[in-house]
Amino acid sequence: MNKNISYKQDQLFVEDVAVSEITNSLRTPFYVYSRTVIEENFGRFKRSLEGLDSMICYSVKANSNLSVLETIAKLGGGADVVSLGEYKRALIAGIDPRKIVFSGVGKQDFEIAEILKSSLLQFNIESVSELEMINKIASSLNKEAPIAFRVNPDIDAGTHENISTGKADNKFGIPISDAVEIYQYASKLEKIKIVGIDVHIGSQISDLNAFRQTFEHLEKLIYELKNINIELENIDIGGGLGIKYTDDDLEPDLQEYGGLVKRILGNLSCRIIFEPGRYIVGNSGILVTKVLHSKMSQNKSFLVTDAGMNDFSRTALYGATHRLIPLSKKKRGEEVYDVVGPVCETTDTFLKNYLVEKAEEGDFFAFLDVGAYGAVLSSEYNTRPLVPEVMIYKKRFEIVRTRPTYDEIFDKEAIPTWE
Ligand code: LLP
């Protein structure tokens, strides 16, 4: 566990705040983020790139709360966004638009137009159709669009199939074998300004070999482009670095990752853009939940928590394991449980046969390492309001997203007025 999320006299603290202090005034479930952990992760990432002309464009999709983005902005980070909504969030939080890359396989015309009218570092383009669409919009606005192509290197990142993106049968990018031809075509389009190249092979990657092969493919392609006088300013190598959720996970060595980038791509006179998401925020967050019931079936003990798969879906979606720990160690001994949520789905199961401190109704617990792809993936399934988010910094905590009231939820809907 991170030193900023740890026990002091049997009470779970995030930085200098006892989490139980928050449960006194805020109904569970809720997310808590440590700003210091985010700062430290960002700092460590940056230090591993020392000596490299680099820019860290935090991948907003991992956790887009404004408080997180503002933390990134203060650290000098940029953003990787995939929608106009994320772009707007980044600006509100104070991120410099010249440090924003706009990624995504299905950008829409209104998004492209609004972002182009403002400013950005580059569009990461994923198809010829998108290239033509951007050129058309840029022409109508009489603006030049800075672009990079996301190439699909056909590499297996060795990660869960639902989060792999760099294989030929994934929907992402243009085939690397077609890249030279497509760059040549783009260079002839009037309002297109080629500035870079982009790749992202997947997420939660622990095998640095997949990165190495990808960087080598990129290097080769960049030389081929140089040969036809297409010079790039930016090499965007995406995100994807994995973190350690359980003892079974391997953690890639950050220094080694930085070393690979420097060795293979560091001498091409380009700026290297990184899009880390999970690495920056993953271990900064916990999800605080209350035990609603402890119950027995024929052969199992269940803990039913007030957090469900609608609040945190990584387990249901990817079979992910997130550890559960008590907010307050009661020292009643341990028991093996299946930890389940209250949602009416069998996949609303967080942990199976999990050994944890014996629990009673009303006890508070925390799921660990939920800072990335936690709150952002939540929904109001079963009409359960989106859960609040809290940020802690040293001795202070602040609610950075409130729970909507039921009326706020219903106000967005209407019963048709026809007879
Ligand atoms: N850049 C692009 C273009 C991406 O698609 C992603 C993540 C990232 C950067 C950031 O990747 P990271 O550094 O966080 O691995 N919901 C899944 C993960 C989906 C990742 C989607 N793309 C999960 O919870 O595991």
Residues whose N, C-alpha, C, O or C-beta is under 5 A from the ligand:
A	BS01	LLP	S59 A62 S103 I163 H200 G202 S203 Q204 G238 G239 G240 L241 E275 P276 G277 R278 Y279 R314 Y373
